Amino acid sequence: MKRSAQLEEFVDGFRRSVLGWDGNEEHCPICNKPIGTFRDPLSEREYQISHMCQACQDSIFGGGE
């Protein structure tokens, strides 16, 4: 599902103010490391929502064992 322009602006503003994200989608907003690859389609989908790398997804949601 595609987000509306207003929702996209809100999410980007939230990332900038709370996470200090600089808008660079090649780097994770949590650890600021390059995004890299994902282990499965669910992780890729989570990236579309949060822009988190696989390592940060694993640390927040568990997994990677």
C-alpha positions as a Markdown table, in Angstrom:
| # | Residue | x | y | z |
|---|---|---|---|---|
| 1 | Met | 0.0 | 0.0 | 0.0 |
| 2 | Lys | 1.4 | 3.4 | -1.0 |
| 3 | Arg | 1.4 | 6.1 | 1.7 |
| 4 | Ser | -0.1 | 9.5 | 1.0 |
| 5 | Ala | 2.3 | 12.4 | 0.6 |
| 6 | Gln | 1.1 | 13.9 | 3.9 |
| 7 | Leu | 1.8 | 10.7 | 5.8 |
| 8 | Glu | 5.2 | 10.4 | 4.1 |
| 9 | Glu | 6.1 | 14.0 | 5.3 |
| 10 | Phe | 5.0 | 13.2 | 8.8 |
| 11 | Val | 7.0 | 10.0 | 9.0 |
| 12 | Asp | 10.1 | 11.7 | 7.6 |
| 13 | Gly | 9.7 | 14.6 | 10.1 |
| 14 | Phe | 9.3 | 12.1 | 12.9 |
| 15 | Arg | 12.5 | 10.2 | 11.9 |
| 16 | Arg | 14.4 | 13.5 | 11.7 |
| 17 | Ser | 13.3 | 14.8 | 15.0 |
| 18 | Val | 13.2 | 11.6 | 17.1 |
| 19 | Leu | 15.9 | 9.5 | 15.5 |
| 20 | Gly | 18.1 | 12.2 | 14.0 |
| 21 | Trp | 17.7 | 10.7 | 10.5 |
| 22 | Asp | 19.3 | 12.7 | 7.8 |
| 23 | Gly | 17.0 | 11.5 | 5.0 |
| 24 | Asn | 19.7 | 9.3 | 3.5 |
| 25 | Glu | 17.8 | 6.1 | 2.6 |
| 26 | Glu | 21.1 | 4.2 | 1.9 |
| 27 | His | 21.8 | 4.3 | 5.7 |
| 28 | Cys | 19.8 | 2.9 | 8.6 |
| 29 | Pro | 18.1 | 5.7 | 10.7 |
| 30 | Ile | 19.0 | 3.7 | 13.9 |
| 31 | Cys | 22.6 | 2.8 | 13.5 |
| 32 | Asn | 23.5 | 5.0 | 10.5 |
| 33 | Lys | 25.3 | 2.1 | 8.8 |
| 34 | Pro | 24.7 | 1.1 | 5.1 |
| 35 | Ile | 21.4 | -0.8 | 4.7 |
| 36 | Gly | 22.9 | -4.0 | 3.1 |
| 37 | Thr | 20.7 | -7.0 | 2.3 |
| 38 | Phe | 17.7 | -8.6 | 4.0 |
| 39 | Arg | 17.2 | -12.3 | 4.9 |
| 40 | Asp | 13.5 | -12.6 | 3.7 |
| 41 | Pro | 10.6 | -10.7 | 2.2 |
| 42 | Leu | 9.2 | -9.8 | 5.6 |
| 43 | Ser | 12.4 | -8.0 | 6.5 |
| 44 | Glu | 12.3 | -6.2 | 3.2 |
| 45 | Arg | 8.8 | -5.1 | 3.9 |
| 46 | Glu | 9.8 | -3.8 | 7.3 |
| 47 | Tyr | 12.6 | -1.9 | 5.6 |
| 48 | Gln | 9.9 | -0.2 | 3.4 |
| 49 | Ile | 8.1 | 0.9 | 6.6 |
| 50 | Ser | 11.0 | 1.8 | 9.0 |
| 51 | His | 14.1 | 2.0 | 6.8 |
| 52 | Met | 15.9 | -0.2 | 9.4 |
| 53 | Cys | 18.8 | -2.4 | 8.4 |
| 54 | Gln | 18.6 | -6.2 | 9.0 |
| 55 | Ala | 20.8 | -6.0 | 12.1 |
| 56 | Cys | 18.6 | -3.3 | 13.8 |
| 57 | Gln | 15.4 | -5.2 | 12.9 |
| 58 | Asp | 16.9 | -8.3 | 14.6 |
| 59 | Ser | 17.9 | -6.3 | 17.7 |
| 60 | Ile | 14.4 | -4.7 | 18.0 |
| 61 | Phe | 12.2 | -7.6 | 16.9 |
| 62 | Gly | 14.4 | -10.5 | 17.7 |
| 63 | Gly | 15.7 | -13.0 | 15.1 |
| 64 | Gly | 19.0 | -13.7 | 13.4 |
| 65 | Glu | 19.8 | -16.7 | 15.5 |
